[in-house]
Amino acid sequence: MVGIPLALALISALAIRLRSPSAWLREKTNIRLGHLFHAHHLQFIHMAVLSGAVLLFAFIVPSMVFATVEEDWSFLDAFYFCFVSLTTIGGCHYSCYYC
């Protein structure tokens, strides 16, 4: 009940925070690489960089924190927890036959 609104708030906050750096990055990419690539290639590069930033700040950094705080969790356990929590998929138990 609380997880979905918090995930949406996190995504919204990331979008707001990434708006001005994204515009700056796109401008610099067009200036430096505009003569080498077509516009759709530059858009793909821009999307890849932004996707990497979101992956880093929404999944990898929190996973590292959880792996450090929770003694029994590996990094992959923590990453799975962050992915399932933030994408609101919900966990599937090993004993569940319908998953």
Backbone torsions as a table, in degrees:
resi	resn	phi	psi	omega
1	MET	NA	-31.9	180.0
2	VAL	-99.0	-25.0	-173.6
3	GLY	-64.1	-44.2	-177.9
4	ILE	-65.2	-48.3	177.2
5	PRO	-61.8	-36.7	178.4
6	LEU	-68.3	-37.9	176.5
7	ALA	-64.7	-42.2	177.4
8	LEU	-65.7	-37.0	176.5
9	ALA	-64.9	-40.0	177.7
10	LEU	-63.9	-45.7	179.9
11	ILE	-64.4	-40.7	178.2
12	SER	-64.4	-43.2	178.7
13	ALA	-64.2	-39.6	177.0
14	LEU	-64.0	-41.1	179.4
15	ALA	-63.6	-41.4	178.7
16	ILE	-66.4	-42.9	-179.0
17	ARG	-68.5	-30.3	-177.4
18	LEU	-88.9	-5.5	-175.9
19	ARG	-63.9	-52.4	-177.9
20	SER	-72.5	-42.2	174.1
21	PRO	-61.7	-32.3	178.7
22	SER	-66.1	-44.3	177.7
23	ALA	-63.4	-40.7	178.2
24	TRP	-63.6	-44.7	179.5
25	LEU	-62.9	-42.2	-179.9
26	ARG	-64.5	-40.0	178.0
27	GLU	-63.9	-46.4	-180.0
28	LYS	-65.4	-37.5	178.1
29	THR	-64.3	-42.5	178.4
30	ASN	-64.7	-38.6	-179.8
31	ILE	-68.0	-48.4	-174.2
32	ARG	-80.5	-35.4	-173.7
33	LEU	-115.5	2.3	-176.5
34	GLY	-60.6	-31.7	-179.5
35	HIS	-81.8	-12.8	-178.6
36	LEU	-98.6	-30.3	-173.9
37	PHE	-125.0	157.0	172.7
38	HIS	-76.6	166.9	-176.9
39	ALA	-61.2	-39.7	-178.0
40	HIS	-71.1	-27.9	174.4
41	HIS	-69.7	-39.4	177.2
42	LEU	-65.1	-36.7	177.0
43	GLN	-65.5	-38.0	177.7
44	PHE	-65.6	-43.1	177.2
45	ILE	-61.6	-44.1	179.2
46	HIS	-61.1	-44.8	178.9
47	MET	-63.6	-40.2	179.9
48	ALA	-64.4	-41.7	179.1
49	VAL	-65.7	-44.1	179.2
50	LEU	-66.6	-38.9	177.6
51	SER	-64.0	-39.0	176.3
52	GLY	-63.8	-39.3	178.6
53	ALA	-65.8	-43.3	177.9
54	VAL	-64.3	-42.6	177.2
55	LEU	-59.0	-43.2	-179.4
56	LEU	-64.4	-51.3	-173.1
57	PHE	-82.5	-22.2	-178.9
58	ALA	-98.3	-25.1	-174.6
59	PHE	-122.8	-48.3	-172.2
60	ILE	-74.1	-48.1	-179.8
61	VAL	-63.3	-48.6	176.4
62	PRO	-61.3	-34.1	178.0
63	SER	-64.7	-39.5	177.6
64	MET	-64.9	-38.7	178.4
65	VAL	-65.3	-47.7	179.2
66	PHE	-62.9	-39.6	179.3
67	ALA	-65.1	-30.6	177.8
68	THR	-77.3	-42.6	-176.2
69	VAL	-73.9	-45.7	-179.4
70	GLU	-86.9	113.7	-173.2
71	GLU	-67.9	-30.7	-176.4
72	ASP	-88.0	-5.8	-176.3
73	TRP	-94.9	137.1	170.0
74	SER	-86.6	174.6	177.7
75	PHE	-62.4	-39.3	179.8
76	LEU	-66.2	-36.1	175.2
77	ASP	-62.6	-44.4	-179.8
78	ALA	-66.5	-39.7	178.5
79	PHE	-64.6	-42.4	177.4
80	TYR	-59.8	-44.2	179.3
81	PHE	-60.8	-46.3	-179.9
82	CYS	-64.4	-42.7	-179.8
83	PHE	-63.4	-48.1	-178.9
84	VAL	-66.0	-39.1	-178.9
85	SER	-70.0	-45.9	-175.2
86	LEU	-77.9	-26.2	176.7
87	THR	-92.4	0.9	177.5
88	THR	54.8	33.1	176.1
89	ILE	-72.1	-41.4	-175.2
90	GLY	88.7	148.3	-176.8
91	GLY	-80.9	152.0	175.9
92	CYS	-113.3	121.7	-178.7
93	HIS	-74.8	151.6	-177.9
94	TYR	-64.5	-26.0	-177.8
95	SER	-88.4	0.3	-178.0
96	CYS	-79.4	123.6	-177.9
97	TYR	-87.0	-13.7	-175.2
98	TYR	-98.9	4.3	-177.1
99	CYS	-82.9	NA	NA
